[in-house]
């Protein structure tokens, strides 16, 4: 398969255990001109592992947050399509990589969001909730139209969704079968995990209200509205 005029960007913070497999799969898919890993102030071997796997690595001196890492990755590419993948994915396949990026690279969607596999029922529910997945391909313009001040915390995905909504950009959803992330429940235990999920959805709600109050900042044709 010929590569699209697209870049893959992987924001990563202390993900040396998984980033290598993620990068190797993305590279093996053959659909990107480049794979950029932005090590967001990592103090483990994330940068070295990503480099060895075939990525172009950008290292931020301090942990600046996912939105800042994404913005730096976008800043580093000249291609018209950018596709983000989390660094802690498990089970990512080349077919899934292509399924996420192809609708955008082929001009059928402005943004396409990949949902990790949590089963049939969870997928049906997730499609109807705010799309907060970190796996998404988009026209670079979508990112550039999103005000930089909204690319923080749980607001990153909410802001990208809202940019598409107010500008009438088409958005697709694809199920990433057999692809998983290490859940909060496994990372920190049941009680802490549930508390973190509650915290996440609370802030997703806050950010949804915030972007709606700033609707005028998201509307535009081609002008750049971020300062990454």
Backbone torsions as a table, in degrees:
resi	resn	phi	psi	omega
1	UNK	NA	135.6	178.4
2	UNK	-75.4	147.2	179.7
3	UNK	-72.8	142.3	172.9
4	UNK	-78.2	167.2	172.7
5	UNK	-80.3	71.1	-171.1
6	UNK	-145.7	152.6	174.8
7	UNK	-118.6	145.1	170.9
8	UNK	-103.0	132.9	179.6
9	UNK	-121.0	128.5	-179.4
10	UNK	-121.5	101.3	173.1
11	UNK	-74.5	135.7	-173.5
12	UNK	-144.8	134.6	174.4
13	UNK	-131.9	108.8	179.5
14	UNK	52.1	57.4	-178.8
15	UNK	-122.0	38.8	-176.7
16	UNK	-62.1	-24.8	-177.3
17	UNK	-72.4	-26.4	-173.2
18	UNK	-123.5	-22.2	-172.4
19	UNK	-62.6	-31.2	-179.8
20	UNK	-62.5	-46.6	179.3
21	UNK	-65.1	-39.4	179.1
22	UNK	-61.5	-48.3	-178.4
23	UNK	-64.6	-44.9	-179.0
24	UNK	-60.2	-38.8	179.1
25	UNK	-67.3	-43.6	179.5
26	UNK	-62.5	-44.2	178.4
27	UNK	-61.8	-44.1	-177.3
28	UNK	-66.0	-22.2	-179.6
29	UNK	-63.4	-27.1	176.8
30	UNK	71.9	13.9	-174.9
31	UNK	-106.0	-3.2	-178.6
32	UNK	-114.7	146.5	174.5
33	UNK	-75.3	-25.8	-179.4
34	UNK	-158.9	153.8	174.3
35	UNK	-122.6	120.3	-176.6
36	UNK	-112.7	123.8	172.7
37	UNK	-106.1	125.4	176.3
38	UNK	-104.0	106.2	178.9
39	UNK	-81.6	109.7	-170.4
40	UNK	-86.5	69.7	-180.0
41	UNK	71.5	24.7	-179.0
42	UNK	-61.2	142.9	176.0
43	UNK	-116.5	20.2	174.3
44	UNK	-116.2	-154.1	-176.1
45	UNK	-93.1	20.5	-177.2
46	UNK	-52.5	-49.6	-176.5
47	UNK	-62.8	-44.9	-178.4
48	UNK	-65.8	-42.5	-179.9
49	UNK	-64.6	-43.0	-179.5
50	UNK	-65.1	-40.1	177.6
51	UNK	-62.7	-45.7	179.9
52	UNK	-63.2	-28.3	-178.9
53	UNK	-81.4	-10.3	175.7
54	UNK	114.5	11.2	-178.5
55	UNK	-93.5	154.7	165.9
56	UNK	-85.4	122.6	-171.7
57	UNK	-109.2	132.1	173.1
58	UNK	-114.4	126.8	-178.9
59	UNK	-107.9	121.7	172.6
60	UNK	-88.2	137.6	-175.9
61	UNK	-65.4	-39.0	-178.1
62	UNK	-121.2	157.2	175.7
63	UNK	-71.9	111.4	-174.7
64	UNK	-106.8	-8.2	-180.0
65	UNK	103.0	158.3	-174.0
66	UNK	-59.7	-43.7	-178.1
67	UNK	-60.2	-42.9	178.6
68	UNK	-65.2	-38.8	177.8
69	UNK	-65.4	-41.1	177.2
70	UNK	-62.3	-44.5	-179.6
71	UNK	-61.6	-40.2	178.0
72	UNK	-63.6	-40.6	177.4
73	UNK	-61.5	-43.3	178.3
74	UNK	-63.8	-38.9	179.5
75	UNK	-61.1	-28.6	-175.2
76	UNK	-84.2	-6.8	-175.4
77	UNK	-115.8	148.9	176.7
78	UNK	-106.4	1.0	-176.1
79	UNK	-82.1	156.5	-171.8
80	UNK	-82.7	-12.4	179.5
81	UNK	-125.1	135.7	177.0
82	UNK	-128.8	140.4	-177.7
83	UNK	-128.7	123.7	-178.2
84	UNK	-99.1	139.4	173.1
85	UNK	-134.3	139.6	173.8
86	UNK	-70.6	152.6	-176.1
87	UNK	-84.2	-7.4	-175.9
88	UNK	-108.4	20.8	179.2
89	UNK	-69.3	145.5	177.6
90	UNK	-123.6	127.5	176.9
91	UNK	90.1	11.4	179.7
92	UNK	-62.9	134.7	179.3
93	UNK	-119.4	161.0	178.8
94	UNK	-64.0	-34.4	178.8
95	UNK	-63.7	-40.1	179.3
96	UNK	-67.9	-40.4	176.7
97	UNK	-56.6	-46.9	-179.8
98	UNK	-64.9	-37.2	-179.2
99	UNK	-65.1	-31.1	179.5
100	UNK	-75.5	-45.0	-172.2
101	UNK	-87.3	-29.5	-171.6
102	UNK	-57.5	-45.5	-178.7
103	UNK	-58.1	-31.6	178.9
104	UNK	-82.2	-46.6	-177.9
105	UNK	-64.4	-26.9	179.2
106	UNK	-91.4	2.4	174.4
107	UNK	83.6	15.0	-178.1
108	UNK	-91.9	-20.8	-178.3
109	UNK	-141.0	152.5	171.6
110	UNK	-83.8	-31.2	177.2
111	UNK	-147.9	142.5	176.9
112	UNK	-132.9	126.9	-173.8
113	UNK	-108.9	128.9	177.0
114	UNK	-97.1	128.7	178.7
115	UNK	-105.1	126.4	179.3
116	UNK	-64.4	158.9	-170.4
117	UNK	-84.1	109.8	175.2
118	UNK	-120.2	17.4	178.6
119	UNK	104.0	167.2	-174.5
120	UNK	-62.4	-48.9	-176.8
121	UNK	-65.1	-44.3	-179.1
122	UNK	-62.7	-35.5	179.9
123	UNK	-66.0	-43.8	179.6
124	UNK	-61.5	-41.6	179.6
125	UNK	-68.3	-44.9	-176.0
126	UNK	-60.8	-33.6	-179.8
127	UNK	-65.4	-22.9	-177.1
128	UNK	-99.0	-6.8	176.0
129	UNK	-94.9	167.4	173.1
130	UNK	-54.8	134.9	-176.7
131	UNK	-79.9	101.0	-175.9
132	UNK	-107.4	12.6	-180.0
133	UNK	-67.3	143.1	175.9
134	UNK	-82.0	-7.3	179.7
135	UNK	-91.9	107.5	-178.9
136	UNK	-161.4	137.9	172.4
137	UNK	-103.0	148.3	-179.8
138	UNK	-158.1	158.2	167.2
139	UNK	-63.1	139.4	179.7
140	UNK	-56.0	-31.2	179.3
141	UNK	-58.3	-35.6	179.3
142	UNK	-59.3	-45.3	-179.7
143	UNK	-67.0	-41.0	-177.2
144	UNK	-68.7	-26.5	178.1
145	UNK	-81.1	-11.9	-177.4
146	UNK	-86.4	119.1	-177.9
147	UNK	-56.2	132.0	-174.6
148	UNK	-58.2	-35.4	-176.7
149	UNK	-65.1	-14.5	178.3
150	UNK	-95.0	-1.5	-178.2
151	UNK	-92.2	54.6	-179.0
152	UNK	-135.1	151.9	176.2
153	UNK	52.9	-138.4	179.1
154	UNK	-79.5	2.1	-179.5
155	UNK	-80.2	-13.0	-175.0
156	UNK	-57.8	-59.1	-177.0
157	UNK	-67.2	-37.6	178.1
158	UNK	-59.9	-43.7	-178.3
159	UNK	-66.4	-41.9	178.7
160	UNK	-64.0	-41.1	175.9
161	UNK	-59.2	-43.8	-175.0
162	UNK	-69.6	-36.3	175.6
163	UNK	-57.0	-44.6	178.6
164	UNK	-66.0	-39.9	-176.8
165	UNK	-64.5	-50.7	-174.4
166	UNK	-74.3	-20.7	178.6
167	UNK	-100.0	7.8	179.0
168	UNK	56.9	39.0	175.3
169	UNK	-85.2	140.7	-179.2
170	UNK	-75.4	138.9	-178.4
171	UNK	-129.6	132.1	177.1
172	UNK	-113.6	165.9	178.2
173	UNK	-133.8	136.6	177.8
174	UNK	-132.8	139.5	177.0
175	UNK	-84.0	125.4	179.7
176	UNK	-91.8	84.8	-174.2
177	UNK	-62.9	134.4	177.9
178	UNK	64.6	21.2	174.4
179	UNK	-111.3	131.9	-174.0
180	UNK	-134.1	165.3	168.2
181	UNK	-125.0	157.2	176.4
182	UNK	-73.1	112.4	-172.9
183	UNK	-71.2	160.1	177.1
184	UNK	-60.2	-33.3	-179.2
185	UNK	-63.0	-38.8	179.3
186	UNK	-76.2	-31.2	-177.3
187	UNK	-73.1	-42.4	-171.0
188	UNK	-126.0	-0.2	-179.4
189	UNK	99.6	167.6	-172.1
190	UNK	-62.1	-56.1	-173.3
191	UNK	-64.8	-48.0	179.6
192	UNK	-65.4	-36.8	179.4
193	UNK	-62.9	-46.0	178.6
194	UNK	-63.4	-38.8	178.3
195	UNK	-63.5	-39.5	179.8
196	UNK	-68.5	-38.2	176.9
197	UNK	-64.1	-42.0	178.2
198	UNK	-62.4	-41.6	177.9
199	UNK	-61.7	-43.3	-179.5
200	UNK	-60.5	-49.6	-175.8
201	UNK	-70.8	-28.7	173.2
202	UNK	-60.5	-47.8	-177.9
203	UNK	-73.3	-28.4	172.2
204	UNK	-60.1	-43.9	177.9
205	UNK	-62.2	-42.1	178.5
206	UNK	-61.4	-44.9	-178.7
207	UNK	-67.9	-32.7	176.9
208	UNK	-63.1	-41.4	177.7
209	UNK	-68.1	-37.9	-177.7
210	UNK	-64.6	-45.4	-178.2
211	UNK	-66.3	-33.9	179.0
212	UNK	-67.1	-33.6	176.7
213	UNK	-70.3	-21.7	-179.1
214	UNK	-109.5	30.8	-172.8
215	UNK	-51.5	-42.0	-177.1
216	UNK	-60.8	-24.8	-179.8
217	UNK	-73.2	-17.7	-173.9
218	UNK	-98.1	-11.0	-174.2
219	UNK	-91.9	130.4	178.2
220	UNK	179.8	173.6	-179.5
221	UNK	-100.7	-67.4	-176.8
222	UNK	-136.6	-6.2	-174.9
223	UNK	-68.0	145.2	179.8
224	UNK	-80.1	131.2	-176.7
225	UNK	-122.8	20.2	179.5
226	UNK	-127.6	164.3	-177.1
227	UNK	-129.6	40.3	-178.2
228	UNK	-65.7	NA	NA
